[in-house]
Amino acid sequence: MKLKRRLLLCCLSLLLLSVCLPRPESRALEADPTVRVGLYYGSDALPAANLQNVSGMGSGYRLGYFDWPSGQFVSLMEIDTVEITVVKDKLIYINGKNYTDVAPASYTAAIGPYHLQTNRQFSSWQEALNFCQSLPMEAFPAYVNGAYTARIGQYSSAAEAQSAQAAVSAAAGSTSVCGYSQSCYTVTATGSNDILFELDSGGHCLGIQPRGDKTQTWFKGYKYYGGFEYNRVNGNDVTVINVVKMDDYLKGVVPYEMSASWPVEALKAQALCAKSYCVQNKNKHRSQGFDLCNSTDCQVYRGTNSATANSDGAVEAVSGQYVVYNGQIAQTFYHASSGGATEDVENIWDDYVPYLRGVEDTYLTNKISWSAKLTNESVAAILRGKGYSVSSVTDVYVSGLTRSGNVRELTIAQSNGKPLVFSGEKARTILNNSAYDVSFLSHRYTISGSGGSPSGGSSSGGSVYINDKQTDLSGLQAIGKNGVSPLASGNLSAVTGKGTVSLTPSSSAGASSSVNTTGSGVYAVSGSGSGHHVGLSQWGANGMAKAGFDYQQIIKFYFTGVQVGPAA
C-alpha cells in the first residue's frame, strides 16, 4: 500500500509539474527553419521603405508574397531595378531619397494614390507589362484580387482621376477609378515616382526576394540576408519584416549580443542560446505579424554588418543543434554578466524551471561594476511616476537575499508606516529612471546610507540577515562555554540591508545595533553584473572558453541537466 501511495503521489507531482511549466517547443523541428523578424513596426512603422540589392546592377528583385504558414514565396513579377522603395497607397512626397506623407515646404516629386485600372486581365506579369508599354501614357502591372491587370497614371484625388478617365479609356479600353486602398502596396524606383508594380490583394502582404544566390540587401544602413515582407497593419504605415532562415538570422544576432572577436567556443554557446531562445519565443509578436523583434525586447538583430568569419563560423558549427531538456527545446535566457552568481529563475520571474538554476560564476572575466545615487525625494518621485501612491519615503534598503547572494527583495519605507516591497524582477527595475540618472543594472547590489527617520527600516531598526531573513537585533545573545548570556562587549559587524555595519551592544539585557549615519536621506547603491542573471552569463562564457572549455561544457554549466543535439 505504501508503494502504491508513493507511486500515486509521484504521478500527481509529475502531473502538477507538467501543468505549471510552460510548454516548450517540440523537438520535431527542421534544422534551419524560417524566422520573421520585425525591423520597423508599431509607432516606428514607415510610410515608405527603401531597399538596395547589394549584388549590384541587374540583380533586382522578385515581387510577390509569402504563403503562410508554409513560408513559400510566390513570385508575381521580376524587376532588374536595384534600388526600390515600397510605399503605402497614400499621397507621398519625395525629397531625394526621403519620403513623407505630410506635405513639406518643398519636394522633388510626389506619388499619387489614385489610378485608372483597365478592365482587362492578363495571364502573366509579362503580358501585363507588354500591354502597359504599348500605351502612350504612364502605366504599370498590378496584381489585384488574384489576377493581373494594368493600372494607369497616378493622381492626387479621385476627381483628378475621373477627369482623365475619358482620354485614358480611349487609348487603353474601358477603365475604372481605383486607389487609396488600405491593402495596396506600391513599388517604385527609389528617388522617383516611377511606379513599377502594385499588389492590391486583401489576403496577402507584399513580399520581396532579392535575386541572386545568398544575396544581401541594404535597408536603413544594415545589410540583411533573406527577403522582406511588408504589412500595413490596420491599413496604416508599413511594418517592415525580414524573412530569413535561422542560421542567417543568427549571423545577425551573435555579433551584436557578443563580441565577434571573443573565443569561438563562447560564440558557439551564444549561437545555441540565441537559437533555442528564438524557437521558444517565436509567437511573441504574432499579433503584429512576425515572430521576434530586432531589439533587446527579444534579441538584438542588425543583419550582417558586424559579422566576421569567426562569428559566422560559430553559427555554422552548431547548425541544426539545439539546447534540449527531456527531449524538448530549452528556454535559454542569457545576460551580460552575473556579477558573481547566476540566479534561480523563480527568484526573478514566477515559474520554476528545473534547468534554470543559479550557479557560482566561477570563470567570470568582467563583473561590470556600477553605482547609483538615490534620495528619499527622488525615490518618491520615481515611484509616483510609475503609478504608486507614496506618502514620503523614510528609508530604502535590501530586505531579502537569495542563496546566491543576489537581491530578492527591496523595501521602501514610508512615513505612514506602510512599506512598499518589491521582489523578483522589480527589485532590479522599479527605481530605474533616466530623468534621475538611476539605473540598477543587476540584482547584485548593496545600499548604504540613511533615511534619517525613526521609522527608517534597517538604518534605525537594528536588523541583520539570518538565513536570508531580516532579523531584529534586540535581545542579541552570545553562546559561550558558560552557556547563553547577553552580549555585553566586543566589536562585531553584521551584513544588513545597508551593507556591513558595526554592532554596539548595550549593557542592559540584550543588545541593539547602532548604524552611524547622518540621517541625510541620501543612499549610495553599489552593484556588479548586468542583466537579469538567469541562464548563461556572457562574460562567464568568455572566461570558460579562455580556460579551455568547449561550447557544450559551457552550455551544460549554465543550464542544469540539458543536452546539446539536433531537433529530432
C-alpha positions as CSV (number, residue, x, y, z in Angstrom):
1,M,0.0,0.0,0.0
2,K,2.8,2.4,0.8
3,L,4.5,1.7,-2.5
4,K,1.2,2.3,-4.4
5,R,0.7,5.5,-2.4
6,R,4.2,6.7,-3.3
7,L,3.7,5.9,-6.9
8,L,0.3,7.8,-6.9
9,L,2.0,10.9,-5.2
10,C,4.8,10.7,-7.7
11,C,2.4,10.7,-10.6
12,L,0.4,13.6,-9.2
13,S,3.6,15.5,-8.7
14,L,4.7,15.0,-12.3
15,L,1.2,16.0,-13.5
16,L,1.3,19.2,-11.5
17,L,4.8,20.0,-12.7
18,S,3.7,19.5,-16.3
19,V,0.8,21.9,-15.8
20,C,2.9,24.6,-14.1
21,L,5.8,24.6,-16.5
22,P,5.5,26.4,-19.8
23,R,5.2,24.1,-22.8
24,P,8.5,24.1,-24.6
25,E,8.8,23.8,-28.4
26,S,8.7,20.2,-29.6
27,R,12.0,18.7,-30.9
28,A,10.2,17.9,-34.2
29,L,11.8,21.0,-35.9
30,E,13.6,21.4,-39.1
31,A,17.3,22.1,-38.9
32,D,17.1,25.6,-40.5
33,P,13.6,27.0,-40.1
34,T,12.4,30.4,-41.3
35,V,12.1,33.3,-38.9
36,R,10.2,36.6,-39.4
37,V,11.9,39.5,-37.7
38,G,10.2,42.8,-37.2
39,L,12.6,45.7,-38.1
40,Y,10.2,48.7,-38.1
41,Y,6.7,48.2,-36.6
42,G,4.1,49.8,-34.3
43,S,4.8,53.5,-33.8
44,D,8.1,53.1,-35.9
45,A,6.2,51.7,-39.0
46,L,7.1,53.7,-42.1
47,P,5.2,55.5,-44.8
48,A,7.9,54.2,-47.2
49,A,10.8,51.8,-47.0
50,N,13.9,51.8,-49.3
51,L,15.8,48.7,-50.4
52,Q,19.0,48.2,-52.3
53,N,20.3,44.9,-53.6
54,V,23.9,44.6,-52.5
55,S,24.9,42.5,-55.6
56,G,24.7,45.5,-57.9
57,M,23.3,46.2,-61.4
58,G,20.9,43.7,-62.9
59,S,20.4,41.7,-59.8
60,G,17.0,43.2,-59.0
61,Y,14.1,41.5,-57.2
62,R,11.2,39.1,-57.3
63,L,8.0,40.7,-56.2
64,G,5.1,38.7,-54.8
65,Y,4.0,37.4,-51.4
66,F,4.9,34.7,-48.8
67,D,2.3,32.0,-48.5
68,W,2.0,31.3,-44.7
69,P,2.2,29.1,-42.7
70,S,4.5,27.3,-45.2
71,G,6.5,30.4,-45.9
72,Q,6.8,29.5,-49.6
73,F,7.5,32.6,-51.7
74,V,5.1,33.2,-54.6
75,S,6.7,35.3,-57.3
76,L,4.3,37.6,-59.2
77,M,6.8,39.7,-61.1
78,E,10.6,40.2,-61.6
79,I,12.4,43.5,-62.0
80,D,16.0,44.5,-62.7
81,T,16.0,47.7,-60.7
82,V,18.5,47.5,-57.8
83,E,17.1,50.4,-55.6
84,I,13.4,50.2,-54.9
85,T,11.0,51.8,-52.4
86,V,7.8,50.3,-51.1
87,V,5.2,53.0,-50.2
88,K,1.7,52.8,-48.8
89,D,-1.2,53.8,-51.0
90,K,-1.5,57.4,-50.0
91,L,-0.2,60.7,-51.3
92,I,3.6,60.5,-50.7
93,Y,6.1,63.4,-51.1
94,I,9.6,62.7,-52.2
95,N,12.7,64.8,-51.5
96,G,15.8,63.0,-52.8
97,K,15.5,59.5,-51.1
98,N,13.4,60.8,-48.3
99,Y,9.6,60.1,-48.2
100,T,6.8,61.6,-46.1
101,D,3.0,61.6,-46.1
102,V,2.9,65.1,-44.7
103,A,3.3,67.9,-47.3
104,P,6.7,69.5,-46.8
105,A,7.7,73.1,-47.7
106,S,9.4,71.7,-50.9
107,Y,9.7,68.4,-52.6
108,T,11.0,67.0,-55.8
109,A,8.2,64.6,-56.7
110,A,5.0,63.0,-55.4
111,I,3.4,59.6,-55.7
112,G,-0.3,59.8,-56.3
113,P,-2.5,57.1,-54.7
114,Y,-5.3,57.2,-57.3
115,H,-5.1,55.4,-60.7
116,L,-7.2,54.2,-63.6
117,Q,-7.4,50.5,-63.9
118,T,-8.2,48.7,-67.2
119,N,-11.0,46.2,-67.1
120,R,-8.7,43.7,-68.9
121,Q,-7.0,40.8,-67.1
122,F,-3.8,39.1,-68.2
123,S,-2.3,35.6,-67.8
124,S,1.1,36.8,-66.6
125,W,3.0,39.8,-65.4
126,Q,5.0,39.9,-68.7
127,E,1.7,40.1,-70.7
128,A,0.5,42.9,-68.4
129,L,3.9,44.7,-68.7
130,N,3.8,44.4,-72.6
131,F,0.3,46.0,-72.6
132,C,1.5,48.8,-70.3
133,Q,4.5,49.5,-72.6
134,S,2.2,49.7,-75.6
135,L,0.2,52.7,-74.1
136,P,1.1,56.3,-74.8
137,M,0.9,57.2,-71.1
138,E,2.3,56.0,-67.8
139,A,1.1,52.5,-66.9
140,F,2.3,49.6,-64.7
141,P,1.4,46.0,-63.9
142,A,-0.7,45.3,-60.9
143,Y,-1.9,42.1,-59.1
144,V,-5.4,42.8,-57.8
145,N,-7.5,40.2,-56.0
146,G,-5.8,37.2,-57.5
147,A,-5.4,38.5,-61.1
148,Y,-3.0,40.5,-63.3
149,T,-4.2,43.8,-64.6
150,A,-2.8,47.2,-65.6
151,R,-3.1,50.5,-63.8
152,I,-2.6,53.8,-65.5
153,G,-1.4,57.2,-64.2
154,Q,-1.2,58.5,-60.7
155,Y,-3.5,61.2,-59.4
156,S,-3.7,63.0,-56.1
157,S,-7.5,62.7,-55.9
158,A,-10.4,60.6,-57.3
159,A,-11.8,63.7,-59.0
160,E,-8.5,64.2,-60.9
161,A,-8.5,60.6,-62.0
162,Q,-12.1,60.9,-63.2
163,S,-11.2,64.0,-65.2
164,A,-8.6,61.9,-67.1
165,Q,-10.7,58.8,-67.5
166,A,-12.2,59.6,-70.9
167,A,-8.9,60.2,-72.6
168,V,-7.2,57.2,-71.0
169,S,-10.1,54.9,-71.9
170,A,-9.9,55.9,-75.5
171,A,-6.3,54.5,-75.6
172,A,-6.5,51.6,-73.1
173,G,-10.1,50.5,-73.3
174,S,-12.7,50.6,-70.5
175,T,-11.2,51.8,-67.2
176,S,-12.4,52.5,-63.7
177,V,-11.0,54.7,-60.9
178,C,-9.1,52.9,-58.1
179,G,-6.8,53.8,-55.3
180,Y,-6.4,54.9,-51.7
181,S,-6.7,51.2,-50.8
182,Q,-5.7,50.0,-47.3
183,S,-4.5,46.7,-48.7
184,C,-2.4,48.2,-51.5
185,Y,1.5,48.2,-51.7
186,T,3.2,50.3,-54.3
187,V,6.7,49.5,-55.5
188,T,8.7,52.4,-57.0
189,A,12.2,53.2,-58.2
190,T,13.9,54.9,-55.3
191,G,14.1,58.7,-55.5
192,S,11.3,59.0,-58.2
193,N,7.6,58.5,-58.6
194,D,8.2,55.8,-61.3
195,I,5.8,53.1,-60.2
196,L,7.0,49.5,-61.1
197,F,4.3,47.3,-59.6
198,E,1.3,47.3,-57.2
199,L,-0.1,44.5,-55.1
200,D,-3.6,45.1,-54.0
201,S,-4.9,41.8,-52.8
202,G,-6.6,41.9,-49.4
203,G,-5.4,38.4,-48.4
204,H,-1.7,38.9,-48.9
205,C,1.0,41.3,-47.7
206,L,3.7,42.3,-50.2
207,G,6.8,40.1,-50.3
208,I,10.1,40.9,-51.9
209,Q,13.0,38.5,-52.6
210,P,16.4,39.7,-53.9
211,R,17.6,37.8,-57.0
212,G,20.9,36.0,-56.7
213,D,22.4,33.3,-54.5
214,K,22.8,34.4,-50.8
215,T,22.2,38.0,-51.8
216,Q,22.3,40.7,-49.1
217,T,20.0,43.7,-49.2
218,W,20.6,47.2,-47.7
219,F,17.8,48.5,-45.5
220,K,18.2,51.5,-43.2
221,G,22.0,51.2,-43.1
222,Y,22.2,47.5,-42.4
223,K,22.6,44.5,-44.7
224,Y,20.3,41.5,-44.4
225,Y,20.1,38.0,-45.8
226,G,16.7,36.7,-46.9
227,G,13.6,38.5,-48.1
228,F,11.3,41.2,-46.9
229,E,7.6,41.3,-46.0
230,Y,5.5,44.5,-45.8
231,N,2.4,44.6,-43.7
232,R,0.0,47.5,-43.5
233,V,-1.4,46.7,-40.1
234,N,-5.0,48.1,-40.0
235,G,-4.2,49.8,-43.3
236,N,-1.7,52.2,-41.8
237,D,2.0,52.7,-42.2
238,V,4.2,49.8,-43.5
239,T,5.6,47.3,-41.0
240,V,8.9,46.0,-42.4
241,I,9.7,42.3,-41.7
242,N,12.9,40.4,-42.6
243,V,12.0,36.8,-43.6
244,V,15.2,34.8,-43.1
245,K,16.5,31.3,-42.4
246,M,17.5,30.6,-38.8
247,D,21.3,30.3,-39.5
248,D,21.3,33.6,-41.4
249,Y,19.3,35.2,-38.7
250,L,21.8,34.0,-36.0
251,K,24.6,35.6,-38.1
252,G,22.9,38.9,-37.5
253,V,22.4,38.2,-33.7
254,V,25.6,36.7,-32.4
255,P,28.0,39.6,-33.2
256,Y,25.6,42.1,-31.6
257,E,24.9,40.0,-28.5
258,M,28.5,39.0,-28.0
259,S,31.7,40.5,-29.4
260,A,32.7,38.7,-32.7
261,S,36.3,38.7,-31.5
262,W,35.6,36.5,-28.5
263,P,36.7,32.8,-28.4
264,V,34.8,30.8,-30.9
265,E,33.6,28.3,-28.2
266,A,31.9,31.2,-26.4
267,L,30.3,32.3,-29.7
268,K,29.0,28.8,-30.4
269,A,27.4,28.8,-26.9
270,Q,25.9,32.2,-27.7
271,A,24.6,31.0,-31.1
272,L,22.9,28.0,-29.4
273,C,21.3,30.2,-26.7
274,A,20.0,32.6,-29.3
275,K,18.7,29.8,-31.5
276,S,16.9,27.9,-28.7
277,Y,15.5,31.3,-27.4
278,C,14.2,32.1,-30.9
279,V,12.3,28.8,-31.1
280,Q,10.8,29.2,-27.7
281,N,9.6,32.8,-28.3
282,K,8.5,32.7,-32.0
283,N,5.0,33.7,-31.0
284,K,6.0,36.7,-29.0
285,H,5.0,39.2,-31.7
286,R,2.4,37.1,-33.5
287,S,-0.3,39.8,-33.2
288,Q,2.0,42.2,-35.1
289,G,2.6,39.8,-37.9
290,F,6.1,38.5,-37.1
291,D,8.0,36.1,-34.7
292,L,10.6,38.3,-33.0
293,C,11.6,41.9,-33.0
294,N,15.2,43.2,-33.5
295,S,15.7,44.8,-30.1
296,T,16.7,43.7,-26.6
297,D,13.0,43.0,-26.0
298,C,13.8,39.8,-27.9
299,Q,17.3,39.6,-29.3
300,V,19.4,42.4,-30.9
301,Y,19.5,41.7,-34.6
302,R,21.2,44.1,-37.1
303,G,22.0,41.9,-40.1
304,T,25.5,41.2,-41.3
305,N,27.3,44.5,-40.8
306,S,29.3,43.3,-37.8
307,A,29.5,39.6,-38.7
308,T,33.0,38.1,-39.1
309,A,34.4,34.8,-40.3
310,N,34.8,34.0,-36.6
311,S,31.1,34.7,-35.7
312,D,29.7,33.2,-38.9
313,G,31.8,30.1,-38.3
314,A,30.5,29.7,-34.8
315,V,26.9,29.8,-36.2
316,E,27.7,27.3,-38.9
317,A,29.4,24.9,-36.4
318,V,26.2,24.5,-34.4
319,S,23.8,24.4,-37.4
320,G,21.0,22.1,-36.7
321,Q,21.8,21.8,-33.0
322,Y,19.7,23.0,-30.1
323,V,19.8,23.1,-26.3
324,V,17.3,20.4,-25.2
325,Y,15.9,19.2,-21.8
326,N,14.0,16.0,-21.6
327,G,13.6,15.9,-25.3
328,Q,12.3,19.4,-25.7
329,I,13.9,22.7,-26.8
330,A,15.0,24.6,-23.7
331,Q,14.3,28.2,-22.8
332,T,17.8,29.6,-22.9
333,F,17.9,33.0,-21.3
334,Y,21.2,34.9,-21.2
335,H,22.6,38.1,-19.9
336,A,25.9,40.1,-20.0
337,S,27.4,39.4,-16.5
338,S,26.1,37.8,-13.3
339,G,28.5,39.9,-11.2
340,G,29.4,36.7,-9.3
341,A,26.5,34.2,-9.4
342,T,23.6,33.5,-11.7
343,E,20.1,33.0,-10.3
344,D,17.3,30.5,-9.9
345,V,14.6,31.7,-12.4
346,E,11.8,31.7,-9.9
347,N,13.6,34.4,-7.9
348,I,13.4,36.7,-10.9
349,W,10.2,35.6,-12.6
350,D,7.4,33.5,-11.4
351,D,7.8,30.0,-12.8
352,Y,10.1,27.2,-11.6
353,V,12.1,25.7,-14.4
354,P,14.4,22.7,-13.4
355,Y,17.3,23.6,-15.7
356,L,17.4,27.3,-14.9
357,R,19.3,27.0,-11.6
358,G,21.7,29.6,-10.2
359,V,25.4,28.7,-10.3
360,E,28.5,30.4,-8.9
361,D,30.0,32.2,-12.0
362,T,33.5,30.7,-11.4
363,Y,35.2,31.9,-14.6
364,L,33.6,35.4,-14.9
365,T,36.1,37.8,-16.6
366,N,34.1,41.0,-16.1
367,K,31.9,41.7,-13.1
368,I,30.7,45.1,-14.6
369,S,30.8,47.3,-11.5
370,W,28.2,50.1,-11.4
371,S,26.7,52.6,-8.9
372,A,23.8,54.9,-8.5
373,K,22.6,57.6,-6.0
374,L,19.2,57.9,-4.5
375,T,17.4,60.3,-2.2
376,N,14.1,60.0,-0.3
377,E,12.7,62.6,-2.6
378,S,13.9,61.0,-5.9
379,V,12.7,57.6,-4.9
380,A,9.2,59.0,-4.1
381,A,9.1,60.9,-7.4
382,I,10.1,57.8,-9.4
383,L,7.5,55.6,-7.7
384,R,4.8,58.2,-8.2
385,G,5.7,58.5,-11.8
386,K,5.1,54.7,-12.1
387,G,1.7,54.9,-10.6
388,Y,2.4,54.1,-6.9
389,S,0.7,56.1,-4.1
390,V,3.6,57.3,-2.0
391,S,3.4,59.4,1.2
392,S,7.0,60.4,2.0
393,V,9.9,57.9,1.8
394,T,11.9,57.4,5.0
395,D,14.3,54.6,4.1
396,V,15.4,52.4,1.2
397,Y,17.0,49.1,1.9
398,V,17.6,45.5,0.8
399,S,15.2,43.2,2.8
400,G,16.0,39.8,1.3
401,L,18.8,38.0,-0.4
402,T,18.8,34.7,-2.4
403,R,21.0,31.8,-1.7
404,S,23.3,33.1,-4.5
405,G,23.7,36.5,-2.7
406,N,21.6,38.4,-5.2
407,V,18.8,40.8,-4.1
408,R,15.5,39.1,-3.8
409,E,13.6,41.9,-2.1
410,L,13.8,45.7,-2.0
411,T,11.9,47.7,0.6
412,I,10.8,51.3,0.5
413,A,9.8,52.5,4.0
414,Q,7.2,55.3,4.2
415,S,6.2,57.9,6.9
416,N,2.7,56.3,7.0
417,G,4.3,53.0,8.3
418,K,3.2,51.1,5.2
419,P,6.4,49.9,3.4
420,L,6.4,49.1,-0.4
421,V,8.2,45.8,-1.0
422,F,9.5,44.9,-4.5
423,S,10.7,41.4,-5.3
424,G,11.9,39.4,-8.3
425,E,12.4,41.4,-11.5
426,K,11.1,44.6,-9.9
427,A,13.8,44.6,-7.3
428,R,16.1,45.5,-10.2
429,T,13.9,47.6,-12.4
430,I,11.4,49.5,-10.2
431,L,13.7,52.5,-9.4
432,N,15.3,52.8,-12.9
433,N,14.7,56.3,-14.3
434,S,16.7,58.2,-16.8
435,A,15.5,61.6,-15.6
436,Y,17.1,60.9,-12.2
437,D,20.1,59.1,-13.8
438,V,19.2,55.9,-11.8
439,S,19.9,52.5,-13.4
440,F,20.1,49.3,-11.5
441,L,22.0,47.1,-13.9
442,S,21.5,43.8,-12.0
443,H,20.2,42.1,-8.9
444,R,23.6,42.1,-7.2
445,Y,23.9,45.3,-5.2
446,T,24.1,46.8,-1.8
447,I,22.6,50.1,-0.5
448,S,24.4,52.3,2.1
449,G,23.1,55.5,3.6
450,S,20.3,56.6,6.0
451,G,16.7,57.6,5.7
452,G,17.1,59.8,8.8
453,S,13.8,58.8,10.3
454,P,12.8,56.8,13.4
455,S,10.7,54.7,11.1
456,G,13.6,54.2,8.7
457,G,13.8,50.4,8.4
458,S,17.2,48.9,8.5
459,S,19.1,52.2,9.2
460,S,17.4,52.6,12.6
461,G,15.7,49.4,13.4
462,G,18.8,47.3,14.1
463,S,18.3,44.5,11.6
464,V,20.6,41.8,10.2
465,Y,20.1,38.8,7.8
466,I,19.9,35.3,9.2
467,N,19.2,32.7,6.6
468,D,18.1,35.4,4.2
469,K,15.6,36.8,6.6
470,Q,15.7,40.3,8.1
471,T,16.0,39.9,11.9
472,D,15.7,42.4,14.7
473,L,18.9,42.7,16.9
474,S,17.2,43.5,20.1
475,G,17.8,40.7,22.6
476,L,21.0,39.6,20.9
477,Q,22.9,37.0,23.0
478,A,26.1,35.1,22.8
479,I,26.8,31.4,23.2
480,G,30.0,30.7,25.2
481,K,31.5,28.0,27.4
482,N,29.3,29.0,30.3
483,G,26.1,28.8,28.2
484,V,23.9,31.5,26.7
485,S,24.3,35.1,28.1
486,P,23.6,38.6,27.0
487,L,26.2,40.2,24.7
488,A,28.0,42.7,26.8
489,S,31.1,43.7,24.9
490,G,33.1,43.2,21.8
491,N,33.4,44.6,18.3
492,L,31.0,42.8,15.9
493,S,29.9,43.5,12.4
494,A,26.8,42.4,10.5
495,V,25.6,42.3,6.9
496,T,22.5,44.4,6.8
497,G,20.4,46.0,4.1
498,K,22.8,48.9,4.3
499,G,25.9,46.7,3.8
500,T,28.4,45.8,6.6
501,V,27.7,47.8,9.8
502,S,29.2,47.8,13.3
503,L,27.1,46.4,16.2
504,T,27.4,48.2,19.5
505,P,26.0,46.0,22.3
506,S,24.3,47.7,25.3
507,S,25.0,46.9,29.0
508,S,21.4,46.1,29.5
509,A,19.9,42.7,28.9
510,G,20.0,42.0,25.2
511,A,21.6,44.4,22.7
512,S,20.8,46.8,19.9
513,S,22.7,47.9,16.8
514,S,23.7,51.3,16.0
515,V,24.4,52.3,12.4
516,N,26.4,55.5,12.4
517,T,24.6,57.7,9.8
518,T,23.9,61.3,9.3
519,G,20.2,60.8,8.6
520,S,20.5,62.7,5.4
521,G,18.1,60.6,3.3
522,V,20.8,60.0,0.7
523,Y,21.8,56.5,-0.4
524,A,24.7,55.1,-2.4
525,V,24.0,52.0,-4.4
526,S,26.9,49.8,-5.4
527,G,26.4,46.8,-7.7
528,S,28.1,44.4,-10.0
529,G,26.8,42.5,-13.0
530,S,24.4,43.4,-15.9
531,G,21.1,41.8,-16.8
532,H,18.5,39.5,-15.2
533,H,21.1,36.9,-14.0
534,V,19.1,33.9,-15.4
535,G,20.9,31.4,-17.6
536,L,24.1,32.0,-19.5
537,S,26.4,34.7,-18.3
538,Q,28.2,36.0,-21.5
539,W,31.3,37.3,-19.7
540,G,31.3,34.0,-17.8
541,A,31.2,32.1,-21.1
542,N,34.1,34.2,-22.3
543,G,36.1,33.2,-19.3
544,M,35.2,29.5,-19.6
545,A,36.2,29.5,-23.3
546,K,39.5,31.1,-22.4
547,A,40.1,28.4,-19.8
548,G,39.7,25.7,-22.4
549,F,36.0,24.6,-22.1
550,D,34.1,23.9,-25.3
551,Y,30.6,25.2,-26.1
552,Q,28.8,22.1,-24.8
553,Q,30.6,22.3,-21.5
554,I,29.7,26.0,-21.3
555,I,26.0,25.3,-22.0
556,K,25.8,22.5,-19.5
557,F,27.4,24.6,-16.8
558,Y,24.8,27.4,-17.0
559,F,21.8,25.1,-17.8
560,T,21.4,22.3,-15.3
561,G,20.8,18.8,-16.9
562,V,20.5,19.9,-20.5
563,Q,21.9,18.2,-23.6
564,V,23.1,19.7,-26.9
565,G,22.0,18.0,-30.1
566,P,19.7,18.1,-33.2
567,A,16.0,18.6,-33.1
568,A,14.5,15.1,-33.9
